[in-house]
Every structure is written in structure tokens, then in C-alpha cells.
């Protein structure tokens, strides 16, 4: 796999070229990648369809759940990738809320797919990376 700024690219799709009718149906039914959604009047950007497809494939292959609980906070830049002195990375919400150690980070369009020991997280690629203790 090639590396892009220290981040891996996800495994390529197994379909060859033209794509399957199921993939076409999902793409046609799902709209554009810049769609927004809202409840109670709030609006936010959704992860891209390509990102969600790669996350789903990784979830199946790695047998890990896909977590979106950091998504909206990542859009507000209230989440960071914390890097410990030993180089270990964590996805951090607050001093008390963070993930298990990160094993891989994939960049898809304007999102990161972050694999941890236990789960797969999707966050905006606009988040910062900072040193933590």
C-alpha cells in the first residue's frame, strides 16, 4: 500500500471497472457527497459516500463496528488526534473521553477513517493533531 503523508489508502474496491449494479443503486439512491442532514433544525455535513463505502468494507473485513459519535464534534473541530510521547495516537474528545490506540488512518476525500484496536471511526480531515500526556 502506498502512503500519503503517513496515512494509508484503503484497500481498492474488488469490483473491476464498471462497478456492480448494487454499487450503482447505492450511489444513485444516496445523492451527493456534500449532503447535509438535520434534526430539530440543525444542519451538518455528512461523510462522503466513498468514505462510507470504504468504512463498510473495512468493518466487514476487520469485524469492527463503525462509530460516528466523533463525527459532528470533528466538524466543529472539538476532536483531536492526540499523539503521546511514545508515538501512540488516540482520537480524543476530552481529557476523559478518548478511543483505544489508533492502528491505521486512511484519508478518503475530506474524511479520515480511523481504525483503533476495537472500532472504526469516521471524522472530518480538518481536525488537528496535537501532543498529549
Steps between C-alpha positions, in 0.01 A plus 500: 500500500620847424523755775375858478644729768529209741143390430413182314253478216217249548499172313379544141150390411477143381270588210682531170426812306130543425376433850212284606135588472479494881772765523324706232171471686661612826666795326182599317282473809734681733536840332810720517793482739444855619155422633402631836254368746327636799269435786334774698613756242875436530696427185835329457710345225479125457803277426551440128349193339844375399617528860196311626553225240864456604405505869234234439750278320756546779231427759420171330863397442625610843180397685481835681204736551489833317467784750372847413488645851806720428366623162307816593763605754769457232306739274511753785873424550435390859684170444875448456734219413709490815858377469673371814877532554545135397325573166174328592198678349151534647186672378419743782171676591606616846738414781259224605369387159732342245532187289723199531833542315483572127637224277445665156372825351359514146418827323200486267397828336451738797471233770724272701411140566674422827550137600555440868552172682123464545310719251497705181441875537412748227604861559558814295856535369498860628583388855838582653769268631657605833740360759330366813616360834 
